[in-house]
Each structure stands twice: as C-alpha cells, then as structure tokens.
Amino acid sequence: MSRIAEEMVVAPEIADPARLRAAVGRAREFGVVLPTLSELANPPSQNLERVDPDEPRSDNLWRVNWYNGIDRRKRADVPGHIVLPEALTGVKAPIVVLLGCRFPMIGAHKVLPAYAGLAQRLATGRFDPAEHKAIWPSTGNYCRGGVAISRILGCRGVAVLPEGMSRERFDWLDKWVAGPADIIRTPGTESNVKEIYDKCAELEKDETNVILNQFSAFSNYMAHYTCTGAACERVFSHVNAGGKRRLAAFVAATGSAGTLAAGDHLKARHGTKIAAVEALECPTMLENGYGEHNIQGIGDKHIPLIQNVMNMDAVIAVSDRASDRLNLLFGSDAGRDYLVTRRKLDRDLVASFAEIGISGLANIVASIKLAKHLDLDGDHVVMTVATDSAEMYGSERDNYRAKHYPSGFDEVNAGEIFAGSLEAITDDHMLELGHQDRKRIFNLGYYTWVEQQGVRFEDFEKRKDQSFWRGLVDSIPAWDRLIENFNEAAGVSQSPMRKSVTA
C-alpha cells in the first residue's frame, strides 16, 4: 500500500517529535525562517532587493508569493498581471493573466505548492532532512520548485519527470541538484503521468524516500486557495477600480489541479465560474480520452486526487497546435513586428508575452473560448494564469519553426497564425458541466487512486462533498500555528522581511 493510501490528508499535528527536533536543528543551522501560508498570501513589506532572486538563499522563501515586481527583487503592491484587450482577443470581456514567472528561483508559480508541501512535513515531524530524501514527481516546473526548496531547507531533493520535456528544464536541474542521480527521467512526455507514478512506487520501497506528489498533496490545494486565490482578488480589485465589473470566470489548465483551487476561493466570494483546461489531443475530462500533446506543464490522462471536480463549471480543450503557433508568433521578431505594425497592438503589451509560456497561451485561448460561449461583455472579467515564461520554451519554439517553416518565418506566416489561432477561435470542444458530467469526471479518478494507488474507497468518495474542501481551508490557521511554533523552536522566529538584509 502506498503512503498516499495510508495518510491521504496530512493532518496539522505532530507526527514524530524526534524528527521534528531534527528538522528544527537543521533550520537553526541554516538560519531558515519558514513563512506561513497567510504571510505568503499577504506578504509584509520586503527588504530583499540586494538578494538575487535566483540564488538558493533562505531569504528567497519570502519571495514565494505573487507580489514580486517585474525585476523579481522589489515587492509590488499588485501581483504582476497583463490585461488583454479586445483588439487581441476578439472579445469585449477583459482577460486578465497573472504572471507566475516572477516567482523566485524557478520563474514559475509551482515553487509555491512545493514549499507548502515540504514546510508542512517539516513542521509536523514527518521529514528529517538528515534521514530523508524529498522526491518531486512532476512534468517539469513542480520538480524544479521542489529541488530549489529542498536545497534552501538543507534537504536532498530528487526530480522525477518525463524525458521528453523541454531542454531548458533539464538545463536548470543540472545546475541545482546535488548530482546527476537526482534527476530521474521517465518514459514519454506530457501525458505520461502514470509512468511517473510507477517510478515513485519503486522509489517508495526505500523508506528514506518521501514522495511529495503534487497530484495528491492537499498542501498544493491549500497553498493555491489561500495565496493564488487572494492574488486574483487583489488584481481584480485593481482592474475593477470603478466597481462595476464582475469576476465572471477563472480559467486554468488542470495539471496537478492545484491552481484550480484559486477558482474555489473566487467562487466562494464572487460566484465565479471555474473552467478547467486540457489538451484537445488528450481530452480526458471532455471525452474520457487519451493521447499525447505538447502543452508542457499540464500532465494528464488522469484526474488528480486534489481536483475539486464537483465544484467545476466547464471543461475546455485546446489544441497544442494553437499554443505552439502562438509561442512562435509572440516569440519571434517577425511575429512581434506584425502584431505592432499591422495589428496596431501596443508594443509593450506584445513584449509582455515574453512572460507567458506555452500553458499560459493555452489558458488564454481557453479564456477566449469561454468568453465567446458565455457572451461575456465589458462588464465581465475572465481571470487566468501563466505558470511560467516563454524563456522555458525557446527550444520548443526553434523546433516548431524548423519543422513547419524551414524556409523562414515572415510577416505573412505571422498573419496566418493570428487569423487561424486567435481570430478563428470558437467555443468548440468545450462543455458546461451538469451534475452528471461532474460525476462522470469524478469517477474517472477511481482507476488511478483507488485501483492503482490504493486510496481507501471511503476516502476517495468523501471528496464529492464540499465540506471536505472547506475543512482543508479551515485547517490553514492550524498549519500557520505549527509553522510559527517550528520557527520559535529553531530560535529564528523573526522574519527577514522585517529586518535589514545585508548580504
């Protein structure tokens, strides 16, 4: 039986006092202060400008939030975002994109759930840095976040990811892991999540390996509910200065389903609809389908354990052809020139797409589809997320250009992409969910979590009830107290955010 099955939800209580003392000792040795989730959701004023956001320093734990400025050093009053106009999207409703690339060390918001998962285990005595290795299964960004957080906290981190992911991910990992053995390549690409699970099942036979699985770790859900949900609200308040607009929808690719928790936060406060995005080439939720695709970062062919399926309102499928083509359009000189000179788009707006990676582009396409389907107008706002930046996909862009435009990519080609991948967007390949649709999608998770991973049937089923999810949110103050107690025991309870940084 996997350890997921033994303890589906990690409780906010001390599990092993001896291991807790060992973790406290390591924190004291490294001078680490663990931020609480509430502090990351609403961070106090920073004084970290002299700290490189890409260095493995404990001060950077306090940048694991949405309030980093464009230079990733200063604190921003409003989380980084882009408001997409009708001239680009073809819909009257503003589409607002939160920018995950401003998070520290990995340039992606996946470092947030990675931190939450390891911090909770340290604070409850479930992880001894001297005894355990942190195993981080993902399709790219989460395992990078886990490796970065592990290194800062004096732990050994091991990345498990498909061998077919972008070269840039592996280049980053090579610089951060302790050695080559700490990068484990599994067969396949984006859709091959089961192969990752199989490798983790093998690794889990060694009791010193602790699997921090983003697809089943409810710390992922709690971090995004608290932090990403609050960030969306802050941005909405900023773009809704007149107070007349409604936060109509939150759109996010499923991936591990952590980011979708922000939709639960927004629905509870604004009645916001929640739309989950997947690849058309692998329409698991839409059609119980399967396949392979290149929207990197949204691993699929299963339903994550932490996905609150019964609270979703729509499923939208986007082809990787659209995201690959838009990656080339916004990432090439010819494409940018076309958008500015022929489409008369603001030059700064076009340049800002350097902060949006492939899955972010897919989220934008899905947001346009939803706005068209719901006939949203200028009084409605659609919120979505760009997990990482275009910097992570330069090799993918080069490969796509070489394959489809071997003679060169020019303004005519750019116009064809704009017309085919933006202007031609319709509300096809999407489904508004009724109760039966939600049950069908929920039931798909049975095969992964009960049959394959050994989760108890009654534990699996109780996730249908919204009281289960409210219980997770209600436990966040208890988790914050445990982290505060951990800091006090380590003797480093004063946040570096409230004292001068001299390094």
Backbone hydrogen bonds, N-H to C=O, Kabsch-Sander energy under -0.5 kcal/mol:
donor,donor_aa,acceptor,acceptor_aa,energy
2,S,453,Q,-0.6
6,E,2,S,-1.4
7,E,3,R,-1.8
10,V,8,M,-0.5
13,E,11,A,-2.3
15,A,124,T,-3.4
16,D,124,T,-1.0
20,L,16,D,-2.3
21,R,17,P,-2.4
22,A,18,A,-1.9
23,A,19,R,-2.5
24,V,20,L,-2.7
25,G,21,R,-2.3
26,R,22,A,-1.9
27,A,23,A,-2.2
28,R,24,V,-2.4
29,E,25,G,-2.3
30,F,26,R,-2.3
31,G,27,A,-0.9
32,V,27,A,-2.4
40,L,36,T,-1.8
41,A,37,L,-2.1
42,N,38,S,-1.6
51,V,48,L,-2.3
52,D,50,R,-0.6
55,E,52,D,-1.7
57,R,55,E,-2.2
60,N,57,R,-1.7
61,L,58,S,-1.9
62,W,59,D,-1.6
63,R,60,N,-1.4
64,V,61,L,-1.3
65,N,63,R,-2.9
69,G,74,K,-3.4
72,R,69,G,-1.9
76,A,67,Y,-3.1
80,G,66,W,-0.8
82,I,97,V,-1.7
84,L,82,I,-0.6
84,L,95,I,-3.1
88,L,85,P,-1.3
89,T,85,P,-2.3
90,G,86,E,-2.9
93,A,376,L,-0.7
95,I,84,L,-1.3
96,V,94,P,-0.6
96,V,382,V,-3.1
97,V,82,I,-2.9
98,L,96,V,-0.6
98,L,384,T,-2.6
99,L,80,G,-2.3
100,G,98,L,-0.8
100,G,386,A,-3.1
102,R,99,L,-0.9
103,F,100,G,-1.7
105,M,53,P,-2.1
106,I,104,P,-3.0
107,G,103,F,-0.7
109,H,387,T,-1.5
111,V,108,A,-1.3
112,L,109,H,-1.7
114,A,110,K,-1.5
115,Y,111,V,-2.2
116,A,112,L,-2.3
117,G,113,P,-2.3
118,L,114,A,-1.9
119,A,115,Y,-2.9
120,Q,116,A,-2.0
121,R,117,G,-1.4
122,L,118,L,-2.5
123,A,119,A,-2.5
124,T,120,Q,-0.8
125,G,122,L,-1.2
126,R,121,R,-2.9
127,F,121,R,-0.8
131,E,128,D,-1.3
132,H,128,D,-3.3
133,K,208,T,-2.9
134,A,156,R,-3.1
135,I,133,K,-0.6
135,I,210,V,-3.0
136,W,134,A,-0.5
136,W,158,V,-3.3
138,S,160,V,-2.5
144,R,140,G,-1.1
145,G,141,N,-2.5
146,G,142,Y,-2.7
147,V,143,C,-2.2
148,A,144,R,-2.3
149,I,145,G,-2.7
150,S,146,G,-2.6
151,R,147,V,-2.2
152,I,148,A,-2.0
153,L,149,I,-2.2
154,G,151,R,-1.1
155,C,150,S,-3.4
156,R,132,H,-0.6
157,G,155,C,-0.6
158,V,134,A,-3.0
159,A,182,D,-2.8
160,V,136,W,-2.2
161,L,184,I,-2.3
163,E,186,T,-3.0
164,G,188,G,-2.0
165,M,162,P,-1.4
169,R,166,S,-0.9
170,F,166,S,-1.1
171,D,167,R,-2.5
172,W,168,E,-2.0
173,L,169,R,-2.2
174,D,170,F,-2.4
175,K,171,D,-0.9
175,K,172,W,-0.9
176,W,172,W,-0.9
176,W,173,L,-1.0
177,V,173,L,-2.4
182,D,179,G,-2.2
183,I,180,P,-1.7
184,I,159,A,-3.3
184,I,182,D,-0.5
185,R,183,I,-0.6
186,T,161,L,-2.2
186,T,184,I,-0.5
190,E,293,H,-0.6
192,N,189,T,-1.4
193,V,191,S,-1.5
193,V,300,D,-0.6
196,I,192,N,-0.7
196,I,193,V,-0.5
197,Y,193,V,-2.2
198,D,194,K,-2.8
199,K,195,E,-1.8
200,C,196,I,-2.2
201,A,197,Y,-2.5
202,E,198,D,-1.6
203,L,199,K,-2.4
204,E,200,C,-2.5
205,K,202,E,-1.0
206,D,203,L,-1.7
207,E,205,K,-0.7
209,N,206,D,-2.3
210,V,133,K,-3.0
210,V,208,T,-0.6
211,I,209,N,-0.6
212,L,135,I,-2.9
212,L,210,V,-0.6
213,N,211,I,-0.9
214,Q,137,P,-0.7
214,Q,212,L,-0.7
216,S,213,N,-1.6
217,A,213,N,-1.7
218,F,216,S,-0.7
220,N,217,A,-1.7
221,Y,217,A,-0.7
222,M,218,F,-2.5
223,A,219,S,-2.5
224,H,220,N,-1.9
225,Y,221,Y,-2.7
226,T,222,M,-2.4
227,C,223,A,-2.8
228,T,223,A,-0.7
229,G,224,H,-2.3
230,A,226,T,-0.8
231,A,227,C,-2.1
232,C,228,T,-2.4
233,E,229,G,-1.9
234,R,230,A,-2.3
235,V,231,A,-2.4
236,F,232,C,-2.7
237,S,233,E,-2.5
238,H,234,R,-1.5
239,V,235,V,-2.4
240,N,236,F,-1.4
241,A,238,H,-0.7
243,G,240,N,-1.9
246,R,379,D,-2.5
248,A,246,R,-1.6
248,A,381,V,-1.2
249,A,381,V,-1.4
250,F,273,K,-2.8
251,V,383,M,-2.7
252,A,275,A,-2.1
254,T,277,V,-2.6
257,A,254,T,-3.5
261,A,258,G,-1.9
262,A,259,T,-1.9
263,G,260,L,-1.1
264,D,260,L,-1.0
265,H,261,A,-1.8
266,L,262,A,-2.2
267,K,263,G,-2.8
268,A,264,D,-2.2
269,R,265,H,-1.1
270,H,266,L,-3.2
271,G,267,K,-1.7
272,T,266,L,-0.9
273,K,248,A,-2.5
275,A,250,F,-2.7
275,A,273,K,-0.5
276,A,314,A,-2.5
277,V,252,A,-2.0
278,E,316,I,-2.2
280,L,318,V,-2.1
282,C,279,A,-1.6
284,T,282,C,-2.2
287,E,283,P,-2.6
288,N,284,T,-1.4
289,G,283,P,-2.3
296,Q,294,N,-1.8
298,I,295,I,-1.1
300,D,190,E,-0.5
305,L,215,F,-1.1
306,I,215,F,-1.5
307,Q,304,P,-1.4
308,N,306,I,-0.6
309,V,307,Q,-2.1
311,N,308,N,-1.7
312,M,309,V,-1.9
313,D,274,I,-2.7
314,A,274,I,-1.5
315,V,431,L,-2.1
316,I,276,A,-2.6
317,A,429,H,-2.8
318,V,278,E,-2.4
322,A,319,S,-0.9
323,S,319,S,-1.2
324,D,320,D,-2.5
325,R,321,R,-2.1
326,L,322,A,-2.5
327,N,323,S,-1.9
328,L,324,D,-1.4
329,L,325,R,-2.5
330,F,326,L,-2.6
331,G,327,N,-0.9
332,S,328,L,-0.6
332,S,329,L,-0.7
336,R,332,S,-2.5
337,D,333,D,-2.6
338,Y,334,A,-2.0
339,L,335,G,-2.2
340,V,336,R,-2.0
341,T,337,D,-3.0
342,R,338,Y,-2.1
343,R,338,Y,-1.6
345,L,339,L,-2.3
350,V,346,D,-2.3
351,A,347,R,-2.4
352,S,348,D,-1.8
353,F,350,V,-1.3
354,A,351,A,-1.9
355,E,352,S,-2.1
356,I,353,F,-1.7
357,G,388,D,-1.9
361,L,357,G,-1.9
362,A,358,I,-2.0
363,N,359,S,-2.2
364,I,360,G,-1.9
365,V,361,L,-2.3
366,A,362,A,-2.4
367,S,363,N,-2.1
368,I,364,I,-2.2
369,K,365,V,-2.2
370,L,366,A,-2.5
371,A,367,S,-2.4
372,K,368,I,-2.3
373,H,369,K,-2.4
374,L,370,L,-2.6
375,D,372,K,-0.7
376,L,371,A,-2.2
380,H,377,D,-2.1
381,V,246,R,-2.5
382,V,94,P,-2.4
383,M,249,A,-2.9
383,M,381,V,-0.5
384,T,96,V,-2.8
385,V,251,V,-0.5
386,A,98,L,-3.0
387,T,385,V,-0.6
390,A,354,A,-1.5
391,E,354,A,-0.6
392,M,389,S,-1.3
393,Y,390,A,-2.2
394,G,391,E,-0.8
397,R,393,Y,-2.2
398,D,394,G,-2.4
399,N,395,S,-2.3
400,Y,396,E,-2.2
401,R,397,R,-2.5
402,A,398,D,-2.5
403,K,399,N,-1.9
404,H,400,Y,-2.5
405,Y,401,R,-2.6
408,G,405,Y,-1.9
410,D,408,G,-0.5
414,A,410,D,-2.2
415,G,411,E,-2.4
416,E,412,V,-1.9
417,I,413,N,-2.1
418,F,414,A,-2.5
419,A,415,G,-2.3
420,G,416,E,-2.7
421,S,417,I,-3.2
422,L,418,F,-1.4
423,E,418,F,-2.4
424,A,419,A,-1.3
425,I,422,L,-1.4
431,L,315,V,-2.5
433,L,313,D,-2.6
438,R,434,G,-2.3
439,K,435,H,-2.3
440,R,436,Q,-2.2
441,I,437,D,-2.2
442,F,438,R,-3.0
443,N,439,K,-2.7
444,L,440,R,-1.0
444,L,441,I,-0.5
445,G,441,I,-0.7
445,G,442,F,-1.4
446,Y,443,N,-1.4
447,Y,444,L,-0.9
448,T,444,L,-0.6
449,W,445,G,-2.6
450,V,446,Y,-1.9
451,E,446,Y,-1.9
452,Q,447,Y,-1.0
453,Q,448,T,-1.7
454,G,450,V,-0.6
455,V,449,W,-3.4
460,F,456,R,-2.6
461,E,457,F,-2.7
462,K,458,E,-1.7
463,R,460,F,-1.0
464,K,461,E,-2.3
465,D,462,K,-1.0
468,F,465,D,-1.5
469,W,465,D,-0.7
470,R,466,Q,-2.4
471,G,467,S,-1.9
472,L,468,F,-1.3
473,V,469,W,-1.8
474,D,470,R,-2.7
475,S,471,G,-1.0
475,S,472,L,-0.5
476,I,473,V,-1.5
479,W,475,S,-1.9
480,D,476,I,-2.5
481,R,477,P,-2.1
482,L,478,A,-2.0
483,I,479,W,-2.1
484,E,480,D,-2.4
485,N,481,R,-2.6
486,F,482,L,-2.2
487,N,483,I,-2.3
488,E,484,E,-2.3
489,A,485,N,-2.4
490,A,486,F,-1.9
491,G,487,N,-0.8
491,G,488,E,-0.8
492,V,487,N,-1.9
495,S,493,S,-0.5
498,R,495,S,-1.8
499,K,496,P,-1.0
502,T,500,S,-0.6
